[in-house]
Amino acid sequence: MKKIIFTALLIPITLCAIAQDRADTVRQSRTLRFADSAHGLIHTELIYHGHIVGNTVQILRATDMITGKTQTGLRFSDVAGHVAVVDADELPALLAAMNQILAKVVSTKPGTGDEVYCFRSRSGFEAGCYIDNKRQWQLYIQLKWRDNTTVTPLKQLDLEVFLEDLKDVINQVQ
């Protein structure tokens, strides 16, 4: 009888444990998934590329030494240890989005509603602008989706420097 009761209590607990998503791969870039993959000899390389308002910018290159396959991305990290990776195939879209924001959004007067324009990568990295309390456009980058502690406000000059760096990175990784 004890075994039946124990089994009856254990089944719901087991089902709940099995049903949980793996939190570390929910929002992860292809480059990080590739670098963490098993059954290969993976060589990872971080190439320092500069910084943007306290965030270190590096090129992350992961190579499987057996097959020769390579994945590349742009890695952002802040002083608190938060990290975001934008895959190489997402970089042209990030560049286009930020150019649009700089050319067509920031140069206009904000509307009356709460507006946000942003680019979001598959890893949760965000870059864009929103209307602040002073009813002005505020540019930003955010390393982790829905984590306001990872938001870095930018000035227009910071964004222009970031765009130049982004163009340089795109030329290097392709």
C-alpha positions in Angstrom: 0.0 0.0 0.0 2.9 2.4 0.8 4.4 1.7 -2.6 1.1 2.6 -4.4 0.8 5.9 -2.4 4.4 6.8 -3.0 4.1 6.1 -6.7 0.9 8.1 -6.9 2.7 11.1 -5.4 5.8 10.7 -7.4 4.1 10.7 -10.8 2.9 14.3 -10.8 6.2 15.5 -9.5 8.1 13.7 -12.2 5.8 15.0 -14.9 6.3 18.6 -13.7 10.1 18.1 -13.8 10.1 16.7 -17.3 7.8 19.4 -18.7 10.2 22.2 -17.9 11.9 24.1 -20.7 15.6 24.3 -20.8 16.1 28.0 -19.8 19.6 28.3 -21.1 18.6 27.6 -24.8 15.3 29.5 -24.9 16.9 32.7 -26.1 20.3 31.8 -27.3 22.1 32.7 -30.5 23.1 30.1 -33.1 26.7 30.9 -32.5 26.4 30.1 -28.7 24.5 26.9 -29.4 27.2 25.9 -31.9 29.9 26.7 -29.4 28.2 24.6 -26.7 27.5 21.7 -29.0 28.8 18.2 -28.2 30.6 15.7 -30.4 33.1 18.0 -31.9 36.4 19.8 -31.2 35.2 23.4 -30.8 37.7 26.3 -30.9 36.3 29.6 -29.8 38.0 32.9 -30.4 37.1 36.4 -29.0 38.4 39.3 -31.0 38.2 42.7 -29.2 36.6 45.3 -31.4 36.0 48.2 -29.0 33.3 49.4 -26.7 30.1 51.4 -26.7 29.2 53.3 -23.5 30.6 50.8 -21.0 29.8 47.7 -23.1 32.6 45.7 -24.5 32.2 44.7 -28.1 33.9 41.5 -29.4 33.7 39.3 -32.4 33.0 35.7 -31.4 34.1 33.0 -33.8 33.5 29.4 -33.0 35.0 26.7 -35.3 34.5 23.0 -35.3 38.1 21.8 -35.9 36.8 18.4 -37.2 34.3 19.6 -39.8 35.7 23.1 -40.4 32.3 24.6 -39.9 32.4 28.2 -38.4 29.8 30.4 -36.8 30.4 34.0 -36.1 28.6 36.7 -34.0 29.0 40.0 -32.3 29.3 39.7 -28.5 28.3 42.4 -26.1 29.1 42.4 -22.4 28.7 44.9 -19.6 30.5 45.4 -16.3 27.9 43.4 -14.5 28.7 40.3 -16.5 25.6 40.3 -18.8 26.3 39.0 -22.2 24.4 39.1 -25.5 25.4 37.7 -28.9 24.1 38.9 -32.3 24.7 36.3 -35.0 26.4 37.3 -38.2 23.3 36.7 -40.3 21.4 39.2 -38.0 24.0 42.0 -38.3 22.8 43.5 -41.7 19.2 43.7 -40.2 20.6 45.4 -37.1 22.5 47.9 -39.2 19.4 48.6 -41.4 17.2 49.0 -38.4 19.5 51.4 -36.6 20.1 53.4 -39.9 16.3 53.8 -40.2 16.0 54.9 -36.6 18.7 57.4 -37.0 17.5 58.8 -40.4 13.7 58.7 -40.0 12.7 58.4 -36.3 15.2 60.4 -34.2 15.0 63.4 -36.6 11.2 63.7 -36.1 9.3 65.0 -33.1 7.9 62.3 -30.9 4.1 61.6 -31.1 1.7 61.7 -28.2 1.6 58.0 -27.5 4.2 55.7 -26.0 6.2 54.6 -29.0 9.1 52.2 -29.2 11.2 51.3 -32.2 13.6 48.4 -31.7 15.5 45.6 -33.3 15.6 42.3 -31.3 17.9 39.5 -32.0 17.1 35.8 -31.4 19.3 35.9 -28.3 17.3 38.8 -26.8 19.7 41.7 -27.6 17.7 44.9 -28.3 18.7 48.2 -29.8 16.3 51.0 -30.6 14.6 54.1 -29.2 11.7 55.1 -27.1 10.0 58.3 -25.8 11.4 59.2 -22.4 9.8 61.3 -19.6 10.9 64.5 -21.2 9.0 63.5 -24.4 12.3 63.2 -26.3 13.7 60.2 -28.2 16.0 58.1 -26.1 18.3 55.7 -27.9 19.4 52.5 -26.1 20.8 49.0 -26.3 19.6 46.2 -24.0 21.6 43.0 -23.5 18.9 40.8 -22.1 15.2 40.8 -23.2 12.9 42.1 -20.4 15.8 42.9 -18.0 15.9 46.6 -17.4 19.2 46.3 -15.5 20.9 45.6 -18.9 19.7 48.8 -20.6 22.4 51.3 -21.7 21.2 54.7 -22.9 22.9 56.1 -25.9 23.4 59.5 -27.4 23.1 60.2 -31.1 26.9 60.4 -31.4 27.3 57.0 -29.6 24.9 55.5 -32.1 26.8 56.9 -35.1 30.0 55.5 -33.8 28.2 52.1 -33.2 27.0 52.1 -36.8 30.5 52.7 -38.1 31.8 49.8 -35.9 28.9 47.6 -37.1 29.8 48.2 -40.7 33.4 47.3 -40.0 32.3 44.1 -38.2 30.0 43.1 -41.1 32.9 43.5 -43.5 35.2 41.3 -41.3 32.8 38.5 -40.7 31.6 38.0 -44.3 
